[in-house]
Amino acid sequence: MKNQTFTLKPFPTQKPPPHLHITGNITRYGNQLSLRYQVSKDVKQVVIPPLSHTPGRKNQLWENTCFEFFVGIKDAPEYWEFNLSPSGHWNVYHFDDYRQGMHPETAFHVLPFSIEKQLDSFTFFVDVDLSKIIHKEQEIEIAISTVIKDISSDITYWALAHPGQEADFHRRDSFIIS
């Protein structure tokens, strides 16, 4: 995989989403995966959880602003969901198949990521060593997504693609980066 840029789009709903632009890039060198998300435009509408003094593994991060990506092995049903909160909390889940057999992926004890806040944007960086779960020779497919909670407590779902009738980041037909 070469360095690829992306733009996330909101899942269409009747209520307009916050006026945001979510872009970034992703690179895989060997088994090192690097992602950068940048959120710009009306970022004052986004609820950014405060940085925790004790960041660590935590469940249900998708209930607030959360950066997510999914990694699947090409032509295999299993995949991993990575959740990263601006608070510093994170989690990784392994699935045997579409929304089946979910359990915490214990190969990861920490995920190195950071967030930089500017006046009219914020940038989120993450680097992941995939060798804990995937051989570097294996072809992978990736989905990139973000959950945004706004100051009205509304949640919007942003992804590379929304192929279904509902926002569903787990659909393998949304794993469109390879």
C-alpha positions as CSV (number, residue, x, y, z in Angstrom):
1,M,0.0,0.0,0.0
2,K,1.3,3.4,-0.9
3,N,0.5,6.6,0.8
4,Q,-3.2,7.1,0.1
5,T,-5.3,10.1,0.9
6,F,-9.0,9.9,1.9
7,T,-12.1,11.9,2.5
8,L,-14.8,10.7,4.9
9,K,-18.4,11.5,4.2
10,P,-21.3,11.5,6.6
11,F,-24.0,8.9,6.5
12,P,-27.1,10.7,5.0
13,T,-29.7,11.5,7.5
14,Q,-32.7,13.9,7.6
15,K,-30.9,16.3,9.9
16,P,-27.8,17.9,8.3
17,P,-24.5,16.8,9.8
18,P,-22.1,19.4,11.3
19,H,-20.3,21.4,8.7
20,L,-17.0,19.5,8.8
21,H,-14.4,18.3,6.4
22,I,-12.7,15.0,7.5
23,T,-9.7,14.0,5.4
24,G,-6.4,12.2,6.0
25,N,-3.9,9.8,4.7
26,I,-2.9,6.2,5.3
27,T,0.3,4.3,4.7
28,R,1.5,0.8,5.2
29,Y,5.3,0.0,5.2
30,G,5.8,-3.7,5.9
31,N,3.5,-4.1,8.9
32,Q,3.6,-0.6,10.2
33,L,0.3,1.2,9.5
34,S,0.2,5.0,9.9
35,L,-3.0,7.0,9.7
36,R,-3.6,10.7,9.9
37,Y,-7.1,12.2,10.2
38,Q,-7.7,15.9,9.9
39,V,-11.0,17.5,11.0
40,S,-11.6,21.0,9.8
41,K,-14.3,23.7,9.1
42,D,-16.7,24.1,12.0
43,V,-14.8,22.2,14.6
44,K,-16.3,24.2,17.5
45,Q,-19.4,22.1,17.0
46,V,-17.5,18.9,17.8
47,V,-17.4,17.5,21.3
48,I,-13.8,16.5,22.0
49,P,-13.5,14.4,25.1
50,P,-10.9,15.8,27.5
51,L,-7.5,14.1,27.8
52,S,-7.6,11.4,30.5
53,H,-4.8,11.4,33.1
54,T,-5.0,7.6,32.9
55,P,-5.6,6.6,29.3
56,G,-6.1,3.0,28.5
57,R,-8.3,0.3,27.1
58,K,-12.0,1.3,27.3
59,N,-15.2,0.0,25.9
60,Q,-18.0,1.9,24.0
61,L,-15.8,4.7,22.8
62,W,-18.1,5.1,19.8
63,E,-20.7,6.7,22.0
64,N,-18.6,9.9,21.8
65,T,-16.3,11.4,19.2
66,C,-14.1,8.5,18.2
67,F,-11.7,7.7,15.4
68,E,-12.0,4.2,14.0
69,F,-10.5,2.0,11.4
70,F,-11.1,-1.6,10.5
71,V,-8.5,-4.1,9.2
72,G,-9.4,-7.3,7.4
73,I,-7.3,-10.0,5.7
74,K,-8.3,-10.1,2.1
75,D,-10.6,-13.0,1.2
76,A,-11.0,-14.0,4.9
77,P,-14.0,-13.2,7.1
78,E,-12.1,-12.1,10.2
79,Y,-11.3,-8.5,10.9
80,W,-10.2,-6.1,13.7
81,E,-11.9,-2.9,14.8
82,F,-9.6,-0.1,16.3
83,N,-11.3,2.6,18.4
84,L,-9.3,5.7,19.4
85,S,-10.7,8.5,21.5
86,P,-9.2,12.0,21.7
87,S,-9.3,11.4,25.5
88,G,-6.4,8.9,25.1
89,H,-8.6,5.8,25.6
90,W,-8.6,3.1,23.0
91,N,-9.6,-0.5,22.2
92,V,-9.1,-3.1,19.6
93,Y,-11.7,-5.9,18.9
94,H,-11.3,-9.0,16.9
95,F,-14.3,-10.4,15.0
96,D,-14.5,-13.9,13.5
97,D,-16.9,-12.7,10.8
98,Y,-19.4,-9.9,10.2
99,R,-20.3,-8.8,13.8
100,Q,-19.7,-12.3,15.0
101,G,-17.4,-13.5,17.7
102,M,-16.4,-10.1,19.0
103,H,-13.7,-10.1,21.7
104,P,-11.0,-7.7,22.8
105,E,-7.7,-8.2,20.9
106,T,-5.2,-8.8,23.7
107,A,-2.1,-8.6,21.4
108,F,-2.2,-4.9,21.9
109,H,-1.3,-3.4,25.3
110,V,-1.0,0.2,24.1
111,L,-1.7,2.1,20.9
112,P,0.5,5.1,20.2
113,F,-1.6,8.0,19.0
114,S,-1.8,11.8,19.4
115,I,-4.0,14.7,18.7
116,E,-3.0,18.3,17.7
117,K,-5.6,21.0,18.2
118,Q,-5.5,24.2,16.1
119,L,-7.9,27.0,16.1
120,D,-10.0,25.8,13.2
121,S,-9.0,22.1,12.9
122,F,-7.6,19.2,14.8
123,T,-5.3,16.4,13.5
124,F,-5.3,12.9,14.9
125,F,-2.2,10.6,14.3
126,V,-1.9,6.9,15.0
127,D,0.8,4.3,14.2
128,V,0.1,0.6,14.6
129,D,2.4,-2.4,14.4
130,L,0.2,-4.9,12.6
131,S,2.7,-7.7,13.1
132,K,0.9,-8.6,16.3
133,I,-2.1,-9.8,14.3
134,I,-1.1,-10.0,10.6
135,H,1.9,-11.3,8.6
136,K,3.4,-8.5,6.5
137,E,2.9,-10.7,3.4
138,Q,-0.8,-10.8,3.9
139,E,-3.0,-8.5,1.8
140,I,-5.3,-6.4,3.9
141,E,-8.4,-4.3,3.3
142,I,-9.2,-1.3,5.4
143,A,-12.2,0.8,6.3
144,I,-11.7,4.2,7.8
145,S,-14.4,5.9,9.8
146,T,-15.2,8.5,12.5
147,V,-18.0,9.0,15.0
148,I,-18.6,12.7,15.7
149,K,-20.6,13.9,18.7
150,D,-21.7,17.5,18.3
151,I,-22.5,20.1,21.0
152,S,-26.2,19.2,20.6
153,S,-25.3,15.6,21.6
154,D,-26.2,14.4,18.1
155,I,-24.0,11.6,16.7
156,T,-23.0,11.4,13.1
157,Y,-21.2,8.6,11.3
158,W,-18.5,9.4,8.8
159,A,-16.8,6.8,6.5
160,L,-15.1,6.2,3.2
161,A,-18.3,4.5,2.0
162,H,-21.8,3.8,3.3
163,P,-23.0,0.9,1.2
164,G,-26.0,-0.1,3.4
165,Q,-29.4,1.4,4.4
166,E,-28.0,2.1,7.9
167,A,-24.6,3.4,9.1
168,D,-22.6,0.3,9.6
169,F,-18.8,0.4,9.6
170,H,-18.5,-3.4,9.9
171,R,-19.7,-4.1,6.3
172,R,-16.9,-5.7,4.4
173,D,-17.9,-3.9,1.2
174,S,-16.9,-0.7,3.0
175,F,-13.3,-2.0,3.5
176,I,-12.2,-0.2,0.3
177,I,-8.5,0.6,0.9
178,S,-6.1,-2.2,0.0
